[in-house]
């Protein structure tokens, strides 16, 4: 396959600060920070995986930060070696601002008067005032340029390489290097920072899952950070991060800090169009940040949710004011992975600041004579995130520009676990030299099991008359962009699709042979035909798949929720008799039933059935049919009623064909209750309602963040009623809560939408 000739750029950024008592001072103190990063120049817009032919810029960032007194370092030098499997790009050595704008250079590769050299693949870049080809210069926190708001000096030493076209996917690049400088003020002598070896994996980009299920999702409420009625969440992140938690405010979070909020305004306002810039900053953080809500479950994923009003529940998300270093925003080890299985590692991000730039003279975007980035972009340093697995960099987001029309963007990739791998360490790392921008939000971190789509097929529609068995044919079509989900198993459920058991016998499990059709792999599994009787009506069937026989158990088994329920019709519809009414009452603790029928013809009898749960019925007695044009019947149950009892009448003809009346509930003391609620549900939710009087019941559906999704008002009669909450097809798959309210009493239940 022919590869595009693309180039990789490496940039070094250095940051300096004062140390007191052997520890780095808190935010705002004097210090020197040094960080290393790398970006794919040809993928800055949109990101991607690292591939042969890409151009990398390797960056070392040095920041000299001051608070009360100036910080000074001198003899500043950057050392690096061109990584194996790459080729240095001549004329690419330069010094840049933290936004990536060239400040000085480019320099020649030879050892001469300018500040950079490349001798046999060994890179040297001398930085600071007075730097020469032989010696590093001086960097101050107040006078050196590039200046950051006239108090810090931030600069990047950069060079570029191209990943060789002869390299292969699966190869790794190793990037190390060091920085050396002498601390002048305070006087702490010489410092050498040896960077850890960063490893980049050359990896083919397979995009995101088309059918991902969060079986192994990130922690902290499956990466959604839960919800709350207070703006700031009290508990810190549940996973590891090098950032420090703080509450949001007019000037927080600052560099190196994060906040967990349901509203990104400084004071809880929900006016997303609040004045910008604000001076003083009352509503917007720093006077510029977006006012927005979280991303989870948004009707428009690219726009996200509106900010939560004070005292109302809203989804949480994380705001990061990124550091100058390549610090960790997210890191955790997931140990419930499945071997030889495809997963998606992704997250949603938002650039928060449209006007946070600072030019090389230290002037902010609202300052007179401010020089904007080319293209008049004043959003400043753009967020750039690296996704890593087990210490290998797989994917970069590229530079995330500020985009008010499409603020939330998803970045991520798909990878395959090794044949015996069951755990991995996942990391999202800041890759931009923050300061003057690099302010971003993150939500919905997801490690999702990628699986196929399954489509159940069944013929014919099952009909059963006179309890005679009828043949059933079921098949399932498995379609996937990958060809390794070849193992399957049939399961069935007699409890509404909530508890599944494996089917046994020939053809109920095995492996298929996928065939490539239209760019996707497809095969069909056929369940051996079987005979169904009315007793089988309501039984659910499904197929689960896996990448091995062992992966058909536990969390490694994959299903997309596709099921079918067979319906065995007893053919009672051909009976000529019709029920006109069916009522009952409790007298002396015994149930007296009355029903009226018309058009009796060739009927045998009426069987009375009862139940304590409304599902399983037993025979309580029978009454012979008189076969008249219209007739009233009655029956008294000889057993005393003890609690709630359901009754129904079974009309039977002389050929043993039958049909049922409606169900009634009798109880000595009726109380509001819900029985037999359908769970999980798809397009509608069916349930049995018991009320002590006639009235109106209110049904509310809430999502997992407590947000109201649907409301229904239904009139019910005293006693037992079966009702449905319809039009559920507009809800996405997931967890919901239903609240039923009647006469100031409320009953709540958790439901699953599949």
Beta strands, then each sheet from edge to edge (+ up, - down):
strand 1: 8-17
strand 2: 19-20
strand 3: 23-24
strand 4: 31-40
strand 5: 48-49
strand 6: 55-65
strand 7: 72-81
strand 8: 86-88
strand 9: 93-96
strand 10: 102-107
strand 11: 116-119
strand 12: 122-127
strand 13: 139-140
strand 14: 147-148
strand 15: 152-163
strand 16: 172-175
strand 17: 178-185
strand 18: 189-194
strand 19: 198-201
strand 20: 212-213
strand 21: 227-228
strand 22: 244-245
strand 23: 257-261
strand 24: 314-315
strand 25: 317-321
strand 26: 328-334
strand 27: 342-351
strand 28: 385-389
strand 29: 392-396
strand 30: 408-416
strand 31: 424-430
strand 32: 439-450
strand 33: 453-459
strand 34: 470-480
strand 35: 487-493
strand 36: 501-502
strand 37: 509-511
strand 38: 515-517
strand 39: 520-532
strand 40: 540-546
strand 41: 563-565
strand 42: 578-587
strand 43: 590-598
strand 44: 603-611
strand 45: 618-624
strand 46: 630-640
strand 47: 645-653
strand 48: 658-660
strand 49: 664-666
strand 50: 673-675
strand 51: 685-691
strand 52: 695-703
strand 53: 708-716
strand 54: 719-725
strand 55: 734-742
strand 56: 745-753
sheet 1: 8+ 15- 1+ 4- 6+
sheet 2: 2+ 3-
sheet 3: 5+ 29- 19- 16+
sheet 4: 5+ 29- 28+ 31- 26+
sheet 5: 11+ 12- 7+ 13-
sheet 6: 11+ 12- 7+ 17- 18+
sheet 7: 8+ 15- 9+ 10-
sheet 8: 8+ 15- 14+
sheet 9: 20+ 32- 25+ 23- 22-
sheet 10: 20+ 32- 27+ 30-
sheet 11: 21+ 24-
sheet 12: 33+ 34- 39+ 38-
sheet 13: 36+ 35- 37+
sheet 14: 36+ 35- 40+ 41-
sheet 15: 42+ 43- 46+
sheet 16: 45+ 44- 47+ 48-
sheet 17: 45+ 44- 47+ 49-
sheet 18: 50+ 51- 54+
sheet 19: 53+ 52- 55+ 56-
end
